Amino acid sequence: MTDAPMTAPAATATAGEVISRYLTEQAGNFLRALPQAVGEAGARPGALPSLNSPAGSGGTLELLRAVRRVGGALHTFGAVFEPGWAHESRAELRWLLNLLAQEPAYQRRSARLLAAVDSLSGAAPAGEGGPGMLAGHQGAPKARALLDRQLTLARTRAHSTVLQELRSARLHALADRMTLLVGEAPLVEPARGKAGEVLPSQAAAAFAALGAAVQALPLRRAATAYQGDALHRLGGAEPAGPAVVVPPQGRTGDADSALAADDAPWHRVRILLKRARYALEVCGRPGDQLVELDRVLDCHQEAADAAVTAATAARTPRITPATAYVLGVVHADQRLEVEAARFAFGSRWPELPLSLDGWEGPPGQRMG
Amino acid sequence: MTDAPMTAPAATATAGEVISRYLTEQAGNFLRALPQAVGEAGARPGALPSLNSPAGSGGTLELLRAVRRVGGALHTFGAVFEPGWAHESRAELRWLLNLLAQEPAYQRRSARLLAAVDSLSGAAPAGEGGPGMLAGHQGAPKARALLDRQLTLARTRAHSTVLQELRSARLHALADRMTLLVGEAPLVEPARGKAGEVLPSQAAAAFAALGAAVQALPLRRAATAYQGDALHRLGGAEPAGPAVVVPPQGRTGDADSALAADDAPWHRVRILLKRARYALEVCGRPGDQLVELDRVLDCHQEAADAAVTAATAARTPRITPATAYVLGVVHADQRLEVEAARFAFGSRWPELPLSLDGWEGPPGQRMG
């Protein structure tokens, strides 16, 4: 992410000045992207199954980027803001994030799963290697069509919800909040402190939270290739926090909840890592390695979600055994991608120079 | 394999003396194990599906060990033997190997696949970690029963064939050949040369063949974890030699033949690696690292065979979609094991001290 170049805060800048400058920029991005995103959503027939009309194009993605950054800054540097306002703003930003992120997520999931079927069944574009283990399998086209149909339906539903809400009073109120942020973020006393003193301690807390969450991951196992941990030996049956929803039905729920519990700590780390990454941005520090790890955990999340979709599709009534068989292969393939992402994370994390100890505060302080 | 401790040949020993000593020992093992294996096969009801009566116990495994070693020595050091006799002997040993190896192979495949289903469905013995991605899935017990039934049937058939042949004239003739080997291997002129001069050049040829075959493997890709190479992007559609059997049926055959072509070069390396390993034994050199790689390629072969069994079971008529789905997961899981074995091989091979160049001949020569 090189498109948020922060000029290094001068040694004399206050915390409020540095954070206001960041929020002004991000809120500006938000306000510029909002009408574009609304226009895109209105112009896009949600029911179109084609992948040629990307749901997450232009405005929507820009809007999501800004929403994540403003929300992250309000969370990490919460001490410098008026608490009630910051709390409400974060809740509203979370609402918009959940609203907008769904459709592009379904789009990416569809692209991922259809590409997996194509690659496994050897129908991938020429030049990408030989056939897959499902080459010529009669169940492959059926499984592909089933996944496509179910994800298109989900995407259409998400699109309708977006269309409804994009003209709501709630969104207008949030836009007003963002307008306020341009130059006028409601700050409190600690904002008057020197940026080099106030911001690092709060960013350090974000890194501490990330470090603690990573500590709880089975990182040593993950860094050993082919442990089969994302397929076998899932991390305990007990739900790992409120993120895990135990489905009501009995038997098929066993695996779903076990997988959800296994993935939950990784999803949690993903959120904390994004926060740490945006905290570095606020402080004008480079965070290329965090960006890379963020990408790895995005893949982890997307593969885990895609695996759930494949498993759910396999429970569709009246499908043929051949279709179900292909979906089983695809499900395992996506869990393998989950394991691969964990391996990539486990191999790279220990090499990170920016542990909490190594994080020495924003350049303003270091130059001063 | 520490149970074939060769006393290092003296510097003055002839090639014939060294190789005769080795063959005498192995032929002795063969002759001791044969009646035991015959007795075991007769006492074992082949139809028993229980895993408590291991097909490859005691005598049979000892017999297989001796057969592999004598065959390997006759191949690698062929120049010191009477050619017609060596050629016939190897053909007969191959026949016995194929005959005897099947039942234990089905036994191991059964154990591997049932353990995979148990582990994936979370029914593995306690203490082996949490549930798997198929925990509580209704198709798991059915898929397990189907695999068990089909492999028991295959094992029973293999057993009947063994029972038939174990009393055949062909086996008696082979036993006579082995008896001849005890001290009286039919040698030709080169056997009179010094062991340290004759044997290394022939062992070196075995290593050269191994090295060339390994060179042809996609080793760099294999040594990078999670390339998905054993599931996606199989190594070209063209059959890689006579080992590949292209099945007659059309569409389901696509994947089968692609997988077979992908695995064939690895199976070939496995055979060459065993030969190189036994060549080291003949020369009284330690070969622990080859033993380890041999084990890895055995796993590769067994996982590849197990994957085929799972795919074949999924084509059984009238199975439920849930059963087929579980078999799809198991199939992918075994292909993942194939990939894991390739990764293990690709990571270890470059560290081998015994390349052809590093292989300096038997200790006899080095001490002399």
Contacts between the chains, C-beta under 8 A, distances in Angstrom:
chain1	res1	chain2	res2	distance
A	119	B	232	4.6
A	119	B	233	7.3
A	120	B	231	6.5
A	120	B	232	6.1
A	122	B	254	7.2
A	122	B	255	7.7
A	122	B	258	7.1
A	124	B	232	7.8
A	128	B	233	6.8
A	129	B	232	7.0
A	129	B	233	3.1
A	129	B	234	7.6
A	130	B	233	5.6
A	130	B	234	4.5
A	130	B	235	5.8
A	130	B	236	4.9
A	130	B	237	6.0
A	130	B	258	6.5
A	130	B	262	7.3
A	131	B	234	5.5
A	131	B	237	5.9
A	131	B	254	6.6
A	131	B	255	7.0
A	131	B	258	4.3
A	132	B	231	6.4
A	132	B	232	4.8
A	132	B	233	7.0
A	132	B	234	6.5
A	132	B	255	7.5
A	132	B	258	7.7
A	133	B	230	7.6
A	133	B	231	5.1
A	133	B	232	7.6
A	133	B	234	7.0
A	133	B	255	5.7
A	133	B	258	7.6
A	133	B	259	6.0
A	133	B	307	7.8
A	133	B	331	7.2
A	133	B	332	7.3
A	133	B	335	5.6
A	134	B	255	5.7
A	135	B	234	7.6
A	135	B	254	4.3
A	135	B	255	4.3
A	135	B	258	5.0
A	136	B	250	7.8
A	136	B	251	4.5
A	136	B	252	6.9
A	136	B	253	7.4
A	136	B	254	2.9
A	136	B	255	6.0
A	137	B	251	7.3
A	137	B	252	6.7
A	137	B	254	7.6
A	137	B	255	5.9
A	138	B	251	5.9
A	138	B	252	7.3
A	225	B	225	3.7
A	225	B	226	6.8
A	225	B	340	7.3
A	225	B	343	5.9
A	226	B	225	6.8
A	226	B	336	7.1
A	226	B	337	7.9
A	226	B	339	7.2
A	226	B	340	3.5
A	226	B	343	6.1
A	226	B	344	7.9
A	228	B	333	7.5
A	228	B	336	6.9
A	228	B	340	8.0
A	230	B	133	7.6
A	231	B	120	6.5
A	231	B	132	6.4
A	231	B	133	5.1
A	231	B	329	7.8
A	231	B	333	6.1
A	231	B	336	7.4
A	232	B	119	4.6
A	232	B	120	6.1
A	232	B	124	7.8
A	232	B	129	7.0
A	232	B	132	4.7
A	232	B	133	7.6
A	233	B	119	7.4
A	233	B	128	6.8
A	233	B	129	3.1
A	233	B	130	5.6
A	233	B	132	7.0
A	234	B	129	7.6
A	234	B	130	4.5
A	234	B	131	5.5
A	234	B	132	6.5
A	234	B	133	7.0
A	234	B	135	7.6
A	235	B	130	5.8
A	236	B	130	4.9
A	237	B	130	5.9
A	237	B	131	6.0
A	250	B	136	7.7
A	251	B	136	4.5
A	251	B	137	7.3
A	251	B	138	5.9
A	252	B	136	6.9
A	252	B	137	6.8
A	252	B	138	7.3
A	253	B	136	7.4
A	254	B	122	7.2
A	254	B	131	6.6
A	254	B	135	4.2
A	254	B	136	2.9
A	254	B	137	7.7
A	255	B	122	7.7
A	255	B	131	7.0
A	255	B	132	7.5
A	255	B	133	5.7
A	255	B	134	5.7
A	255	B	135	4.3
A	255	B	136	6.0
A	255	B	137	5.9
A	258	B	122	7.2
A	258	B	130	6.5
A	258	B	131	4.3
A	258	B	132	7.7
A	258	B	133	7.6
A	258	B	135	5.0
A	259	B	133	6.0
A	262	B	130	7.3
A	307	B	133	7.8
A	314	B	321	7.1
A	314	B	322	8.0
A	314	B	325	4.6
A	319	B	321	5.3
A	320	B	321	6.9
A	321	B	314	7.1
A	321	B	319	5.3
A	321	B	320	6.9
A	321	B	321	5.2
A	321	B	323	7.1
A	321	B	324	3.6
A	322	B	314	8.0
A	322	B	324	6.9
A	323	B	321	7.1
A	324	B	321	3.6
A	324	B	322	6.9
A	324	B	324	4.4
A	324	B	325	4.0
A	324	B	328	7.0
A	325	B	314	4.6
A	325	B	324	4.0
A	325	B	325	6.4
A	325	B	327	6.0
A	325	B	328	4.1
A	325	B	331	7.8
A	326	B	328	6.3
A	327	B	325	6.0
A	327	B	328	6.6
A	328	B	324	7.0
A	328	B	325	4.0
A	328	B	326	6.3
A	328	B	327	6.6
A	328	B	328	2.4
A	328	B	329	4.3
A	328	B	330	7.8
A	328	B	331	7.5
A	328	B	332	7.1
A	329	B	231	7.8
A	329	B	328	4.3
A	329	B	329	7.2
A	329	B	331	6.1
A	329	B	332	4.6
A	330	B	328	7.8
A	331	B	133	7.2
A	331	B	325	7.8
A	331	B	328	7.5
A	331	B	329	6.1
A	331	B	332	8.0
A	332	B	133	7.3
A	332	B	328	7.1
A	332	B	329	4.6
A	332	B	331	8.0
A	332	B	332	3.4
A	332	B	333	5.8
A	332	B	336	7.3
A	333	B	228	7.5
A	333	B	231	6.1
A	333	B	332	5.8
A	335	B	133	5.6
A	336	B	226	7.1
A	336	B	228	7.0
A	336	B	231	7.4
A	336	B	332	7.3
A	336	B	336	5.9
A	337	B	226	7.9
A	339	B	226	7.2
A	340	B	225	7.3
A	340	B	226	3.5
A	340	B	228	8.0
A	343	B	225	5.9
A	343	B	226	6.1
A	344	B	226	7.9
